Amino acid sequence: MINKKHIIDFRIRWAWHSISRLYNEWAKNHNATTSTAFALLNIEKEGILSTQLGPKMGMESRSLTRTLKGMLDKGLIRKKIDPKDKRKVQLFLTKKGLKYRKIAAENVKVFNKRVFEKITKEELETFYKVMDAVDKSIEELKNGN
């Protein structure tokens, strides 16, 4: 029998769910979610096209639509429709969104600092190499290689 601890996708999924639950706990204190926080962190000062945000976050359009609606309702973002091409919608953070973005960024820093305190630079480099190998393997398998 294979030990789940030694299956890469199991460990990645387990870690991500744990991280997500932690971030959701923190976000709840601000009436937000992990998805909201990641959207806030991915909307640049000069804005972003709504069609670019989903792929940047690795999020499906239905989930993103729900997240963006909630963010609009809470006054965290504003939309600007391109006058020349009405299909293009640019998203910008409001002052409240910028405030929430700072909180989200601080939480990410706290988590990362805690992890970095427990590993060496060499271990971190090895982790990045492993994750690059995971990404490359996924691409190869998706392309039938």
C-alpha positions in Angstrom: 0.0 0.0 0.0 1.2 3.5 -0.9 1.7 5.9 2.0 -0.3 9.1 1.2 2.5 11.2 2.7 4.7 10.1 -0.2 2.3 11.0 -3.0 3.1 14.5 -4.4 -0.4 15.6 -5.4 -1.9 14.5 -2.1 0.7 16.6 -0.2 0.1 19.6 -2.4 -3.6 19.4 -2.1 -3.5 18.8 1.6 -1.2 21.8 2.1 -3.3 24.1 -0.1 -6.5 23.2 1.7 -4.8 23.9 5.1 -3.5 27.2 3.8 -6.9 28.1 2.4 -8.6 27.3 5.6 -6.1 29.5 7.5 -6.6 32.4 5.1 -10.4 32.0 5.2 -10.2 32.2 9.0 -8.3 35.4 8.8 -10.5 36.8 6.0 -13.7 36.1 8.0 -12.6 38.7 10.5 -13.0 41.2 7.6 -16.2 39.7 6.1 -14.1 38.4 3.2 -12.8 35.1 1.7 -9.6 33.7 0.5 -10.8 34.3 -3.1 -11.5 37.9 -2.3 -8.0 38.3 -0.8 -6.3 36.7 -3.9 -8.3 38.9 -6.2 -7.3 42.0 -4.2 -3.7 41.0 -4.4 -3.9 40.4 -8.2 -5.5 43.7 -9.2 -2.7 46.2 -9.9 -2.9 49.9 -9.2 -3.4 50.6 -12.9 -6.2 48.0 -13.0 -6.7 44.7 -14.8 -9.1 43.5 -17.4 -11.6 41.2 -15.9 -10.8 38.5 -18.5 -7.2 38.5 -17.3 -7.9 38.1 -13.6 -9.3 34.6 -13.7 -6.4 33.0 -15.5 -3.9 35.0 -13.3 -5.6 33.5 -10.2 -6.2 30.0 -11.7 -10.0 30.5 -11.1 -12.9 29.4 -13.2 -15.1 32.2 -14.6 -18.2 31.3 -12.6 -16.4 31.4 -9.3 -14.6 34.6 -10.3 -18.0 36.2 -11.3 -19.4 35.4 -7.9 -16.2 36.8 -6.1 -16.2 40.0 -8.2 -19.9 40.6 -7.5 -19.3 40.3 -3.8 -16.4 42.6 -4.1 -18.5 45.2 -6.0 -21.3 44.9 -3.4 -18.8 45.5 -0.6 -17.2 48.5 -2.4 -13.8 46.9 -2.7 -13.5 47.3 -6.5 -15.0 49.5 -9.3 -15.5 48.7 -12.9 -14.7 50.8 -15.9 -16.1 49.8 -19.3 -13.9 50.6 -22.3 -15.8 53.2 -24.3 -14.5 51.9 -27.6 -15.1 48.2 -26.9 -17.9 47.6 -24.4 -16.8 44.0 -23.9 -13.6 45.1 -22.1 -14.1 45.8 -18.4 -11.2 47.1 -16.4 -11.2 46.5 -12.6 -9.7 48.9 -10.1 -9.4 48.8 -6.3 -11.3 51.4 -4.3 -9.8 53.0 -1.2 -11.5 50.3 0.8 -10.1 47.7 -1.5 -6.6 49.1 -1.1 -7.1 48.9 2.7 -8.2 45.2 2.4 -5.3 44.5 0.0 -2.8 45.7 2.7 -4.4 43.4 5.2 -4.3 40.4 2.8 -0.7 41.1 1.9 0.3 41.3 5.6 -1.4 37.9 6.2 0.5 36.3 3.3 3.8 37.8 4.7 3.1 36.5 8.2 2.4 33.0 6.8 5.5 33.0 4.5 7.7 34.4 7.3 6.6 31.6 9.6 7.5 28.9 7.0 10.8 30.6 6.1 11.8 30.5 9.8 11.5 26.7 9.6 13.6 25.9 6.5 16.9 26.8 5.0 17.6 28.7 1.8 18.7 25.4 0.2 15.5 23.6 1.3 13.5 26.5 -0.2 15.4 26.3 -3.5 14.8 22.5 -3.6 11.1 23.2 -3.0 11.0 25.6 -5.9 12.7 23.0 -8.1 10.2 20.4 -7.1 7.3 22.7 -7.9 8.8 23.6 -11.3 9.0 19.8 -12.0 5.4 19.4 -11.0 4.4 22.3 -13.3 6.4 20.8 -16.2 5.0 17.3 -15.6 1.5 18.7 -15.7 2.1 20.5 -19.0 3.7 17.4 -20.5 0.8 15.2 -19.5 -1.7 17.8 -20.8 0.1 17.9 -24.1 0.2 14.1 -24.4 4.0 13.8 -23.9 
